[in-house]
Amino acid sequence: MRCSVPPPRRVREPIAPLIDVVFLLLIFFMLVGVIAPPEPFAVEPPAAERASAEGGGQLTILLAADGRLAFEGMELDLPMLQARLGERLAEAEGREVGVELKADATVASGRVIAVLDALRAAGVERLGLLTVRGNP
């Protein structure tokens, strides 16, 4: 009697665990990653010996080394910034809104003071100047 041996079947590797790992990585990177619009220009804040960990400002204004201003991703001049900021503060309807000024370390101090004065004139009550922690 003759016995025929069936040809060996190819064993398929299960792909479900690989799919699970890929989805877990996708979820991890979605949770960890921060999606934020790019800033209109680069700003290097000045260093400070002491830093406050408040960070409660909801609105950020950028001041470049050459004096350009940006708010909400758009470059603006000072009067336009005051008008736009006044609109945003009016929308807050009584809630206290903090504003942070992120000025370049090389910008003239007179320009920073002029912008701070303009922000106060626009009605900003909570104002912070962003810095980076320097080496003591």
Secondary structure as UniProt FT lines:
FT   HELIX           16..32
FT   STRAND          47..48
FT   STRAND          59..63
FT   TURN            65..66
FT   STRAND          69..71
FT   TURN            72..73
FT   STRAND          74..76
FT   HELIX           78..91
FT   TURN            92..94
FT   STRAND          98..103
FT   TURN            105..106
FT   HELIX           109..121
FT   TURN            122..123
FT   STRAND          126..129
FT   STRAND          132..133
//
